[in-house]
Amino acid sequence: MTDPEQPQDGKARADQPTIVSDLGKQAAESAQDATRATQPMAGARTPSGLLDTQATLVQGASGPPKTGKTIVTHLHVDGDGPGGSADGTHRGQVWGDFKLGELLGRGGMGAVYKGLQVSLDRPVAVKVLPENLSANENFRSRFQLEAKAVAKLSSPNVIQVYGAGVHEGHHYFAMEYVEGEDLSRRLRSGLKPTFADTLNFVTQAARGLAAAGELGIVHRDIKPANMMITGKGVLKLMDFGLVKLASEDHSLTMSGTIMGTVTYFSPEQGRGDRCDQRTDIYALGVVFYELLTGKLPFSGGDATSIIYQHIHASPKPPKEIDATIPDDFQAVVLKCMQKRVEDRYQTAAELLSDLARLEKGLQPAIALQDPQALRQGATVMRSPPFSQENRLRRTWIVLAAFAVAVVATIFLANRTKPPMASPPAVTPTGIPTVVTSTAPSIPLVIRPTSRVKIDDVRALVKAGRLDEAKRSTDAALSADPGDADWTKLSAEIDADRGAILLKTAQDAFASGDIETAGGSAAAASALLHDSPELTKLLAQLKEREGARVQRDRAVKEAENLLAAGEFAKAEDMLTPLAAQTPGDQGIDGALGRARAMRENAETIEKAVREQLTNANDALERKDYDGALLAFTAAKSFDHKNAPASDGLNRVNAIKQKISEMRNAFDQALTAKDLDAANARLAELRAIAPGSATLVVAENQLVASRLAEDQKRRQDEEHEAKVSGEAKRLLDRIDDQGQDLSTLERDVAAFIAKAGGERPERALLDRRLEDRHQRAQVAKDLSALDASVVAKDAGAIAKSVADADFAQALVKLGTYKGLEFASTLIDFIRQEDKATAKVRIHHALAVFPARDLVYLYDLHRDDTGWRIVAAHLQSP
């Protein structure tokens, strides 16, 4: 496969033109399972190099995480395999006003050709949606939205769109062709921007965002790879394939996928919250940070850890990486990267005002309005006042990381060892939630608790199946910790389990099994508080064994609890021991680990609760894309979370239903059954009001109706035009002055142009035949005139079947001085019968010349037309 960022011949060339839009690359990145990170850039200003880590979070992708170059999917262009052509299948074709040339690049979402706009004779880049994706509503909608959004923008810092259309089923749009390369490639090629260069790049990008902001457009994927640099140093934003029109509430997100590049994610993107232009400002702040320091603020081995850092962690202040970075530059960067959207620049225009002050050598105004807000936002504006605090923070981070590593090691070591008389490890299996169904009428809010389920768990307690009951209560509380009924039931189960352990310990002590008694008593101490019997037993064990043995047993039991995930119970057990034995490093260390792991578990649990709440709220307002993002985020924090899994199943089922409705709508449109299409649209409006799918479908229906009306008008105009031409031909055929051979050629040309099925064809053919037969009758009458004058009775008899009229003509020929000439006045034919109106001019030597008008009844046989009857009309 070919990397869309590389030249087609695989060789790097300085003059290689880069395509103006690169959504294909992003779609290919989104098909990865975790992250894509490039190697450090050669020649970067910092020892560690400039990292271009681009991690994309995807749920549902198969296979292990992939790193290295982007792997793209087939794009309906040749050249994907051996023997293929790198020129693409559409080279040389003309689509509307655009002629396609060489293939510039390709990816999972589009192939881009260099082309020519014929009418204006200017170069363009034409993005073509692959044929296999054109049938996919989600992809097609994103493709159309990209063209629609960017076409509205008018800024020298945004790639311009010239036109869009469909050619033989291929969706495409033509864009401004730019000679240059994207900022990411320039950085990887060794570009080391000065502070002035950095300010210039960021300012130009902010101008592009300001233009987008005026139209309510949010890019949502600002990064160096989406910033094209021309040969003249002009920066142009490109690839609005992930765009969201804030005013139209479009959210076109692939099923099960968080769209975007996580190394530039805003906190609200990571949480699955609604985005506005402040999201793009955060991402531009990350780019600013990267250009200044040569590093990304957050990196990690997987997308989840990077998103977590964007939401919760503090970026290292730029000046701590490079002390030469101006304080004012740092202030603007950190203002952009505030965790809370209200603490950032509120618009790109505000950011531009501070950037303009930096360019003039002045301090930023907005960034320095509220230094306390910067500090509260978990970032630092100026390093000296907070340098000691930063050092302490880093020290605690290192210690916390060390503690997590130690706990992980102990956990792995104890996985193979059965705990001593301790409760089994709790693995939340979840309590059944609302049954997933594709029917949209089922309530969409997923709640994990109900009275019936609690009664089921109490039945387990009554049956003595305490471990099963405990797992169920833990699962319920992980989804809703504030539920008083489940909290009370969990405490009751702990008390019962503790009582059983205490009884086991007492029996073992009475029988002399001190080891079993000590283990069971230690386990019971994590469940029972203020138990006189347990206190007495512990005192007896201490007296029998000694404090050291009991201390070791308690520490070991605490480690077992940690390995089982019961961090709070381990902390409860170790806290009194630490108070009793101050300075005991083993107990203090175990207690510290327990606290750290409990706090981390609570943080994750809180994050999961927040995402589930966001997801349920999104479902209630039928924002399925928002729900999908939130459920996906919850599952990324806790992959075993049952409500998140059920929610993803529910959303995917609904989105599948929407897709089926959309397919039915498309089929109705294809069949030009607008009534059926309108009915499908009403169903879609009921299940997904305000969605991008609905908006696109409504626009398509309106366009189809307009197209049908226009086609009807065109058909009517065409019919009137053809009918008029046929009438004029008929009039010419009736005009005896018109040349018959010319008429035949004109009628043949008309039939060839209008089609052989035209209803006028039969009439035209009949009229032409009438003209032919009229000419034949006129010729026959001339022959009859000659026979009369020549007194040829035999010839007269062949032409005239009316015996009386034939005899009269023969007799007339016997007179001297005969003049006889017939002129055909009119001719009406019905198949082999006809009526001819004839004027006869005749004279005799003894009779003056005169004209008579006859009506001849004619009949045609194998010999020609014969007069079967003659009727005198006027003397």
Order of alpha helices (4+ residues) and beta strands (2+ residues): alpha-beta-beta-beta-beta-beta-beta-alpha-alpha-beta-beta-beta-alpha-alpha-beta-beta-beta-beta-alpha-alpha-alpha-alpha-alpha-alpha-alpha-alpha-alpha-alpha-alpha-alpha-alpha-alpha-alpha-alpha-alpha-alpha-alpha-alpha-alpha-alpha-alpha-alpha-beta-beta-beta-beta
